[in-house]
Amino acid sequence: MEVNDALIQQLATLARLEFNAGEREEIRHDLQRMITFVEKLSELDTANVKPMLFMTADTNILREDTVLPNISREEGLQNAPAHTAEYFSVPKVIKK
């Protein structure tokens, strides 16, 4: 596949980017190298290779739940700019 100005412009439009002439030439070179690499991968025989669902064989690596010191509701609300006795008060964001 050949990388041309039309392809670079289409990608730039989709990504909402603007390139000058020097950047276009650098991008053309980088895209061509990527496409060449992917085309090289297509030469490999993958007929007997199972699809990989996960990157590692590790599953459910979780840390132990531990109770950590926490602050009281009053301490949490004391620096809030607006609050009730139990909750933070925030401006209404849903319009009817």
C-alpha positions, 0 to 999 in steps of 0.5 A: 500500500502506498502512502500518498498525500490524499491518505495523509490528508484524510487521516489528518482530517479524521484526527483533526490535525494540521501538518506543515510540509515537513511534518507531512513528509515525516508522517509519510515516512513513518506510515510507510514503515508501519504499513511495511511492517504489517505487510511483513507480518501477513507473510507468517503462517498463523493457521495453527495459532489460537487466538489470545484472549489475555496477554498473560496467564495470570488471573485475578491478581488482587490485593487483600482488602485491608481496613485503613484509617478514614476520616469522619463525615464531619471532617470530610465536609469541613472544607466543602464550599457548600454542604448540608449536614450529610452531603456535599452541595453542588450546582444543578447540572440537569435542565428540564 
